[in-house]
């Protein structure tokens, strides 16, 4: 990859689902991801191997997702390579135009809730990874031919849960990212808090 992700400075935003507060960090790619085990910040970067592009240095996810990762990683017991984690609206739109019909319109990657994973050293098979994933992620895609997709979606919502004025979570950030993509908000307005600026632009 041409981008030096390990030395890139990222804005890391983690929604703590226990306290319902955002926790924000400024970290280099090679630094450990807060609240996570065996995970570096750059592994969650919105980097596209398809377009050889780092879409944004802003990352968001939540503790529910990181807890599912922690428990899954522990159960696997060997390194895992993450091929896609957080994926911005712009990135997802580009993928959808490159792979028509193969990219989800309501991707959990756009909410920082999903990991695409493959074996790192080949000492475990995709099928083994898939079977173990079923016990640790809220949702696992049935097709594991190229990677295992696990996500921590809201089980009550087939796509995204409803957000409204006053809501705080990763889905608010996804909504703000869509407004940013369409020119209604600036990048710094993406804070995952549904306040007056977001309300005005909807
Ligand atoms: Zn995926």
Boltz pocket constraint, residues with backbone or C-beta under 6 A from the ligand:
constraints:
  - pocket:
      binder: B
      contacts: [[A, 84], [A, 109], [A, 114], [A, 115], [A, 116], [A, 149], [A, 150]]
      max_distance: 6.0
